[in-house]
Amino acid sequence: MARKFTESFDMQSLDQLGTVSDVAIISSSLGGGDFALQLTGFFTKNFATAEAENYYGFYLQPNAGGWNSAHKQLAWLNGLTILGTLKINDSGKMEAYVGTGGGETLVGTGTVTWSAGQGKHVQARVLIANGGGVIQVKADGVLDIDFSGDTQPGSETEIDGIHMNNTSAVAAMIVNNNSGTKDNGFPGVVRMRGRKPDKDGFYNEFDREPASPTTAFDKVDDSGTPDTADFVSTDVNLEAQSLRFPSHGLIRADVKAVNYLYYMRKIASGQATHGTRKIATEANIFDAAPINLSTSFRTERFRYTENPHTALPWVLEDAQDDRFESIIQSLV
């Protein structure tokens, strides 16, 4: 295991979160899609596995000036015990703490200024250890906090959860550990987008600006809570939906991947239906391998860790260019 958690909130569901209080899904392009998680309270999410080292990535848009010292932009947990936190101080700078409550210790302060209503991308690395621990924080891909030392406030030696308690919007959340050969470090700046159709419909070829219909896709519903009637239906061969790569407007960032999420369902549980994915520019179409649907319906994540047209790592200019488009197509 390397990737432990991915959530764009574009499916408008809190199913992947654990305990929640005073949180809601809102319309927002913060993470590259159309929705984000608005916190005026908190959520706590624990995982089945625990490790000494975890990596985090998410978009953060603080919604309140006059920062509250009790607010936690991110906390890492063992059970319900908070081992450390990231906060924003009264000057709008990110701070890293070890421990919690009356026993917490400030171990690092960044130089990047956070403003209310302004979104930035956060990445964090946390390694729990008495002497060789690490807390590193990046803002828009640039290292802002770099602490080495004691990050173990008590007897707990592993992290098994996350906690956020603040007045902010967050999106495109990722949690990695350090195992495996992929997704075992900083996630990079990853944008996510999800869509769902509301009825059977055919994609209008690969025309970027078709005359009819006037949009680049036909019969696609981008809003509302998904249900079984809204999933991509495989009872129509070659049914497809088109997804644009999002512009994120960052000036500098290390782009590791561009993610797409979608819902697809099978005609019936016994039939071997599947989907293919394509990615197109104005001039070229790239076909990826089909993916089988092992359950009646599920969310699929298509993750491009490199530009499929060049077979090279993403550069910021390409990753935020709307000339790219992903086509999800069902096959019987």
C-alpha positions in Angstrom: 0.0 0.0 0.0 1.1 3.5 -0.8 -1.9 5.6 -1.6 -4.2 5.4 1.5 -6.8 8.0 0.7 -8.1 10.1 -2.3 -11.1 12.4 -2.2 -12.1 15.2 -4.5 -15.6 15.8 -3.1 -16.9 16.1 -6.7 -19.2 13.2 -6.0 -20.8 15.3 -3.3 -20.6 12.6 -0.7 -19.1 12.4 2.8 -19.0 8.6 2.7 -15.2 8.4 2.8 -14.9 10.6 5.9 -15.3 9.3 9.4 -16.8 11.4 12.2 -18.0 14.8 11.0 -19.5 17.8 12.6 -20.5 21.1 10.9 -19.1 20.2 7.5 -20.8 20.5 4.1 -20.1 20.1 0.4 -20.1 23.4 -1.4 -19.7 24.5 -5.0 -16.1 25.4 -5.6 -13.3 25.0 -8.1 -10.7 25.0 -5.4 -9.4 21.5 -6.1 -9.9 21.6 -9.9 -13.4 20.2 -9.9 -16.7 21.7 -9.0 -17.0 21.0 -5.3 -15.1 21.2 -2.0 -15.5 20.5 1.7 -16.5 23.5 3.8 -15.6 23.2 7.4 -17.1 25.3 10.2 -16.4 22.4 12.5 -14.3 19.2 12.2 -13.9 15.8 10.7 -11.8 12.8 11.9 -10.7 10.0 9.6 -8.9 6.9 10.9 -7.4 4.3 8.6 -7.0 0.5 8.9 -3.2 0.7 8.7 -0.7 2.7 10.7 2.8 3.8 9.8 5.5 6.0 11.3 5.6 8.2 8.1 2.7 9.7 6.1 2.5 12.3 3.3 -0.5 14.6 2.8 -1.7 16.8 -0.1 -4.8 19.0 -0.3 -6.0 22.5 -1.4 -6.8 24.8 1.5 -8.7 28.1 1.4 -9.0 29.7 4.8 -12.3 31.5 5.3 -11.5 33.6 8.3 -9.0 36.3 9.1 -8.0 36.8 12.7 -6.7 33.2 13.1 -7.9 31.1 16.0 -5.1 29.3 17.9 -7.4 26.4 18.5 -8.0 25.8 14.7 -6.2 22.8 13.2 -5.7 23.0 9.4 -4.4 19.5 9.7 -3.7 17.1 12.6 -2.2 13.6 12.5 -3.5 11.0 14.9 -2.9 7.8 16.6 -6.5 6.6 17.5 -7.9 9.8 18.8 -4.6 11.1 20.2 -3.3 14.1 18.3 0.4 13.8 17.7 0.9 17.1 15.9 -0.8 19.9 14.0 -0.5 22.5 11.3 -2.0 25.9 12.2 -2.1 29.4 10.8 -0.9 32.1 13.2 -2.1 35.7 13.6 0.3 36.9 10.9 -1.1 34.4 8.4 2.0 32.1 8.5 1.7 28.3 8.8 3.0 26.8 12.0 3.9 23.2 12.8 3.4 21.8 16.3 4.3 18.5 18.1 1.7 17.3 20.6 -1.6 19.0 21.4 -3.5 21.0 24.0 -1.4 22.4 26.8 1.6 20.3 25.9 2.1 21.2 22.3 5.4 22.6 21.1 6.0 24.9 18.2 8.7 23.4 16.0 8.5 25.4 12.8 7.0 28.6 11.2 6.7 29.2 7.5 7.3 32.4 5.5 4.4 32.1 3.1 1.4 34.4 4.0 -2.0 32.9 3.9 -5.0 35.2 3.3 -8.7 34.6 4.0 -10.4 33.5 0.8 -7.2 32.7 -1.0 -6.6 29.0 -1.9 -3.1 27.4 -1.9 -2.0 23.8 -2.2 -0.5 22.2 0.9 1.8 19.2 1.0 3.2 17.8 4.3 5.5 15.0 5.3 5.4 13.7 8.9 7.8 11.1 10.3 7.2 10.2 14.0 10.4 9.6 15.9 12.0 10.7 19.2 15.3 11.9 17.6 15.0 11.6 13.9 11.5 12.8 13.3 10.5 15.1 10.4 7.8 17.6 9.7 8.0 19.3 6.3 5.4 21.5 4.7 5.2 22.8 1.1 3.0 25.7 -0.1 2.2 25.5 -3.8 5.0 23.0 -4.3 7.7 25.1 -2.4 9.2 24.0 0.9 8.0 26.4 3.6 8.7 24.4 6.9 11.5 22.0 7.4 11.9 20.5 10.9 14.0 17.6 12.0 14.0 16.4 15.6 11.6 15.0 18.2 8.1 14.6 16.7 6.9 11.9 19.1 5.1 13.6 22.0 4.2 10.4 23.9 4.4 6.6 23.5 2.6 6.4 20.2 5.1 5.7 17.3 2.6 5.5 14.3 0.0 7.6 12.5 -3.3 6.0 11.7 -5.6 9.0 11.0 -6.1 12.7 10.2 -8.2 15.5 11.7 -9.2 18.9 10.6 -11.0 21.5 12.8 -11.1 25.0 11.3 -13.1 27.4 9.2 -11.8 26.6 5.8 -12.6 24.9 2.5 -10.5 21.9 1.5 -10.4 19.9 -1.7 -8.4 17.2 -3.6 -7.2 15.4 -0.5 -4.5 12.7 -0.7 -2.8 10.6 2.0 0.3 8.5 1.1 2.5 6.3 3.1 6.1 5.4 2.2 5.6 1.8 1.1 5.5 0.4 -2.4 7.1 1.8 -5.6 4.5 4.5 -6.4 2.7 7.2 -4.5 5.1 6.7 -1.6 6.1 10.3 -1.0 4.9 13.8 -1.5 1.8 13.6 -3.7 2.7 16.7 -5.7 0.1 19.2 -6.9 -2.8 17.0 -8.0 -6.0 18.4 -9.5 -9.1 16.2 -9.5 -12.4 16.4 -11.4 -15.5 14.2 -11.4 -18.6 14.1 -13.5 -21.8 12.0 -13.9 -24.3 11.8 -16.7 -28.0 11.9 -16.0 -29.2 9.7 -18.9 -27.9 7.7 -21.8 -26.2 9.9 -24.3 -23.4 9.8 -26.9 -20.3 11.9 -27.0 -20.3 14.2 -30.0 -17.2 12.7 -31.6 -14.0 14.4 -30.6 -14.8 17.9 -31.8 -13.6 20.5 -29.3 -16.2 23.0 -30.5 -19.1 21.1 -32.1 -21.9 23.0 -33.8 -24.6 20.8 -32.3 -24.8 20.3 -29.4 -22.9 23.5 -28.5 -21.1 21.9 -25.6 -18.3 19.4 -25.9 -20.4 16.6 -24.5 -24.1 15.5 -24.7 -26.5 14.8 -21.9 -24.1 15.1 -19.0 -25.3 16.3 -15.7 -22.7 18.0 -13.6 -24.6 18.6 -10.4 -26.7 16.8 -7.8 -26.0 13.8 -5.6 -25.1 10.7 -7.6 -27.5 7.7 -7.4 -27.8 4.5 -9.4 -29.8 6.2 -12.1 -27.1 8.7 -12.7 -24.1 6.4 -13.3 -22.7 5.9 -16.7 -25.0 3.1 -18.1 -23.4 0.3 -20.0 -26.5 -0.8 -21.8 -25.6 1.5 -24.6 -22.3 0.6 -26.3 -19.8 3.5 -26.7 -21.7 5.8 -24.4 -19.2 8.4 -23.3 -18.6 11.5 -21.3 -16.0 14.2 -21.8 -14.0 15.8 -19.0 -11.8 18.8 -19.4 -8.4 19.2 -17.6 -8.7 22.0 -15.1 -6.8 25.2 -15.0 -5.4 25.8 -11.6 -3.6 29.1 -12.1 -0.5 28.3 -10.0 2.7 30.1 -10.8 5.0 27.4 -9.5 4.2 23.8 -8.6 5.6 20.3 -8.9 2.7 18.6 -10.8 2.7 14.8 -10.1 -0.6 13.8 -11.5 -3.9 14.8 -13.0 -6.8 12.7 -11.6 -10.3 12.1 -13.0 -13.1 10.5 -11.1 -16.4 9.1 -12.5 -19.2 6.7 -11.7 -19.9 3.7 -14.0 -22.3 0.8 -13.5 -22.7 -2.6 -15.2 -25.8 -3.7 -17.0 -26.1 -6.7 -14.7 -23.8 -8.3 -12.1 -23.0 -11.3 -14.3 -22.0 -9.4 -17.5 -18.4 -8.5 -18.3 -18.8 -4.9 -19.1 -15.9 -2.4 -18.9 -14.9 1.1 -19.9 -12.0 2.7 -21.8 -10.4 6.0 -21.4 -9.1 8.4 -24.0 -7.2 11.6 -23.7 -7.3 14.1 -26.5 -5.7 17.3 -27.6 -6.8 19.3 -30.6 -4.9 17.0 -32.9 -4.3 13.7 -31.1 -6.2 11.0 -29.3 -4.5 8.6 -26.8 -6.3 5.3 -26.0 -5.6 3.7 -22.6 -6.3 0.1 -21.7 -9.9 -0.9 -20.8 -10.8 -1.3 -17.2 -13.1 -4.1 -16.0 -16.0 -3.3 -13.6 -15.9 -5.9 -10.9 -18.9 -4.5 -8.9 -22.3 -3.4 -10.0 -21.2 0.2 -9.8 -18.3 2.1 -8.3 -16.2 5.2 -8.6 -13.2 4.9 -10.9 -10.1 7.1 -10.7 -8.1 7.6 -13.8 -4.7 9.0 -12.8 -2.3 10.3 -15.3 1.2 10.6 -13.7 2.7 11.8 -17.0 1.4 13.4 -20.1 0.2 10.5 -22.2 1.0 12.3 -25.5 4.6 12.9 -24.7 5.2 10.1 -22.2 7.1 12.6 -20.1 6.4 14.0 -16.6 3.8 16.8 -16.4 5.0 20.3 -16.6 2.9 23.0 -15.0 2.1 24.6 -18.4 0.6 21.4 -19.8 -1.1 20.3 -16.6 -3.2 23.5 -16.4 -3.9 23.8 -20.1 -7.6 23.3 -21.1 -6.6 21.9 -24.4 -6.5 18.5 -22.8 -9.7 16.5 -22.5 -10.4 13.0 -21.1 -13.1 10.8 -22.6 -14.6 8.0 -20.5 -16.4 5.5 -22.7 -18.4 2.4 -21.9 -18.2 -0.8 -23.9 -20.4 -3.9 -23.8 
